[in-house]
């Protein structure tokens, strides 16, 4: 597999696992705890009655629905057609765009919050820098960029099998070590405001959750 084909490969992989996503995290103790942590993480920073949120890679729309129901106006960009379709069903009041986020455009300073949950590890470094530049443009001056990814013993890239899924699909993945990720984000102009390390006992994965501001 060639890294330059990562978008096509990832899109096909997430199309395959979309239906499994729909049921995998329903009533899952680890996922429910994560949603609770993230809600508190975001709501503590919400400073207007109606805040605009962009979610990059919403999957089946679980978080979109949660935040739409707590007073956010939500927009999402999802690469996978099958995921986008399920997200539309799950969060019918959200604006969901089926597109490559690197090809998407929004007005400058449009969003109070931009979320990228389990997303940034799907980009090679050069394209991730392009994405972060877009996020800096789209985020309000007092806005927050919130992301999560797994913590790994070393930072490495390649095509890895998507763990814990029945279809054994392979997709491009950058496995981040905590210290490497934090330094990388700082070098791109993103500064940590809050962070949480969450150990999901159902998957035995350690998740790094951050909020950043741009300076």
C-alpha positions as CSV (number, residue, x, y, z in Angstrom):
1,X,0.0,0.0,0.0
2,X,1.2,3.5,-0.9
3,X,0.8,6.3,1.6
4,X,-0.4,8.7,-1.2
5,X,-3.5,6.5,-1.5
6,X,-4.4,6.7,2.2
7,X,-7.6,8.8,1.6
8,X,-9.0,6.2,-0.8
9,X,-8.0,3.3,1.4
10,X,-9.4,4.9,4.6
11,X,-12.6,5.8,2.9
12,X,-13.2,2.3,1.7
13,X,-12.3,0.9,5.2
14,X,-14.7,3.1,7.1
15,X,-17.5,2.4,4.5
16,X,-17.0,-1.3,5.3
17,X,-17.2,-1.0,9.1
18,X,-19.9,1.7,9.3
19,X,-22.7,-0.8,10.2
20,X,-20.6,-2.3,12.9
21,X,-19.8,1.1,14.3
22,X,-23.6,1.7,14.6
23,X,-24.0,-1.1,17.2
24,X,-20.4,-1.6,18.6
25,X,-20.5,1.3,21.1
26,X,-24.2,1.2,22.0
27,X,-24.5,0.4,25.7
28,X,-20.7,0.0,25.8
29,X,-19.5,0.9,29.3
30,X,-16.2,2.3,28.0
31,X,-17.8,4.4,25.4
32,X,-20.5,5.8,27.7
33,X,-17.8,6.9,30.2
34,X,-15.9,8.6,27.4
35,X,-19.0,10.5,26.3
36,X,-19.5,11.7,29.9
37,X,-15.9,12.9,30.1
38,X,-16.1,14.7,26.8
39,X,-19.4,16.4,27.6
40,X,-18.0,17.8,30.8
41,X,-14.8,18.7,29.0
42,X,-16.7,20.7,26.4
43,X,-19.6,22.1,28.5
44,X,-17.2,23.7,31.0
45,X,-15.9,25.8,28.1
46,X,-19.2,26.8,26.6
47,X,-19.7,30.5,27.2
48,X,-22.7,31.3,25.0
49,X,-26.2,29.9,24.9
50,X,-25.8,28.8,21.4
51,X,-22.4,27.7,20.3
52,X,-21.4,26.6,16.8
53,X,-19.5,23.3,16.6
54,X,-17.8,21.6,13.8
55,X,-17.0,17.9,14.1
56,X,-14.4,16.4,11.8
57,X,-15.1,12.7,11.2
58,X,-18.3,12.3,13.2
59,X,-18.7,8.6,12.4
60,X,-22.3,7.6,13.0
61,X,-23.1,10.9,14.7
62,X,-23.3,9.9,18.4
63,X,-21.5,13.0,19.6
64,X,-23.3,15.2,17.2
65,X,-26.6,14.2,18.7
66,X,-25.4,14.6,22.3
67,X,-24.2,18.2,21.6
68,X,-27.1,19.2,19.4
69,X,-29.4,18.2,22.4
70,X,-27.3,20.4,24.7
71,X,-27.7,23.6,22.8
72,X,-25.0,23.5,20.1
73,X,-25.5,24.1,16.4
74,X,-23.6,21.3,14.9
75,X,-21.9,20.8,11.5
76,X,-19.9,17.8,10.5
77,X,-17.7,16.7,7.6
78,X,-17.4,12.9,7.1
79,X,-15.3,11.2,4.5
80,X,-17.2,7.9,4.4
81,X,-20.6,7.9,2.6
82,X,-21.9,5.1,4.8
83,X,-20.9,6.8,8.0
84,X,-22.3,10.1,6.8
85,X,-25.7,8.4,6.0
86,X,-25.8,6.9,9.5
87,X,-24.9,10.2,11.1
88,X,-27.8,11.9,9.2
89,X,-30.1,9.3,10.7
90,X,-28.7,9.6,14.2
91,X,-28.5,13.4,14.4
92,X,-31.1,14.8,11.9
93,X,-30.7,18.4,13.1
94,X,-27.0,18.5,12.3
95,X,-25.6,19.7,9.0
96,X,-23.6,16.7,7.7
97,X,-21.3,17.1,4.7
98,X,-20.0,14.0,2.9
99,X,-16.6,15.2,1.8
100,X,-12.8,15.1,2.4
101,X,-12.1,17.7,5.1
102,X,-9.0,18.8,3.3
103,X,-11.2,19.9,0.4
104,X,-13.8,21.6,2.6
105,X,-14.1,25.3,3.2
106,X,-15.8,27.4,5.8
107,X,-15.9,31.0,6.7
108,X,-13.0,32.3,8.9
109,X,-13.7,32.4,12.6
110,X,-17.0,30.5,12.2
111,X,-16.8,27.9,15.0
112,X,-16.7,28.1,18.8
113,X,-15.6,24.5,19.0
114,X,-14.0,22.1,16.5
115,X,-13.9,18.4,17.5
116,X,-11.7,15.8,15.9
117,X,-12.3,12.6,17.9
118,X,-10.1,9.6,16.9
119,X,-9.3,11.5,13.6
120,X,-5.9,13.2,13.6
121,X,-4.2,9.8,13.6
122,X,-5.7,9.1,10.1
123,X,-3.5,11.8,8.4
124,X,0.2,11.7,7.4
125,X,2.1,14.6,8.8
126,X,2.0,17.0,5.8
127,X,-1.8,16.6,5.4
128,X,-2.3,17.0,9.1
129,X,-0.5,20.3,9.1
130,X,-2.8,21.4,6.2
131,X,-5.8,20.4,8.3
132,X,-4.5,22.2,11.4
133,X,-4.0,25.4,9.3
134,X,-7.6,25.2,8.2
135,X,-8.8,24.7,11.8
136,X,-6.8,27.8,12.9
137,X,-8.7,29.7,10.2
138,X,-12.1,28.4,11.1
139,X,-11.9,28.7,14.9
140,X,-13.0,31.8,16.7
141,X,-10.4,33.7,18.6
142,X,-11.8,32.4,21.9
143,X,-12.7,29.0,20.5
144,X,-11.4,25.6,21.4
145,X,-10.0,22.7,19.3
146,X,-10.7,19.4,21.0
147,X,-9.1,16.1,19.9
148,X,-8.4,12.6,21.2
149,X,-6.2,9.8,20.1
150,X,-4.6,6.8,21.6
151,X,-1.4,6.9,23.6
152,X,1.4,4.6,22.2
153,X,4.9,3.7,23.4
154,X,6.4,5.0,20.2
155,X,5.3,7.3,17.3
156,X,5.0,5.3,14.1
157,X,3.1,5.3,10.8
158,X,1.8,2.8,8.4
159,X,-1.2,0.7,7.3
160,X,-2.6,-1.2,10.3
161,X,-5.5,-3.5,10.7
162,X,-8.4,-1.8,12.5
163,X,-8.4,-3.6,15.8
164,X,-11.5,-5.2,17.4
165,X,-13.6,-5.2,14.2
166,X,-15.0,-8.2,12.5
167,X,-14.0,-7.2,8.9
168,X,-10.2,-7.0,9.6
169,X,-10.0,-3.8,7.5
170,X,-6.7,-2.0,7.1
171,X,-6.3,1.8,7.1
172,X,-3.6,4.4,7.4
173,X,-2.8,5.2,11.0
174,X,-0.2,7.4,12.8
175,X,0.3,6.0,16.3
176,X,1.3,8.9,18.5
177,X,3.4,8.9,21.6
178,X,2.0,11.5,24.1
179,X,5.1,13.6,24.3
180,X,5.6,13.6,20.5
181,X,2.0,14.7,19.9
182,X,2.1,17.5,22.4
183,X,5.3,18.9,20.9
184,X,4.0,18.6,17.4
185,X,0.8,20.5,18.3
186,X,2.7,23.2,20.0
187,X,4.9,23.6,16.9
188,X,1.8,24.1,14.9
189,X,0.6,26.9,17.2
190,X,-1.9,24.9,19.4
191,X,-1.5,25.3,23.1
192,X,-2.9,22.9,25.7
193,X,-5.7,24.2,27.9
194,X,-6.9,21.0,29.5
195,X,-6.0,17.3,29.1
196,X,-7.4,14.0,30.3
197,X,-5.9,10.5,30.1
198,X,-8.7,8.0,29.9
199,X,-8.1,4.3,30.2
200,X,-10.9,2.4,28.5
201,X,-11.2,-0.9,30.3
202,X,-13.4,-2.4,27.6
203,X,-10.7,-2.0,24.9
204,X,-7.6,-1.7,27.1
205,X,-6.6,1.5,25.2
206,X,-5.3,4.7,26.8
207,X,-6.9,7.7,25.2
208,X,-5.5,11.2,25.3
209,X,-8.1,14.0,25.3
210,X,-7.0,17.6,24.8
211,X,-8.5,21.0,24.4
212,X,-6.3,23.6,22.6
213,X,-6.3,27.3,21.9
214,X,-4.6,28.9,19.1
215,X,-2.0,31.6,19.9
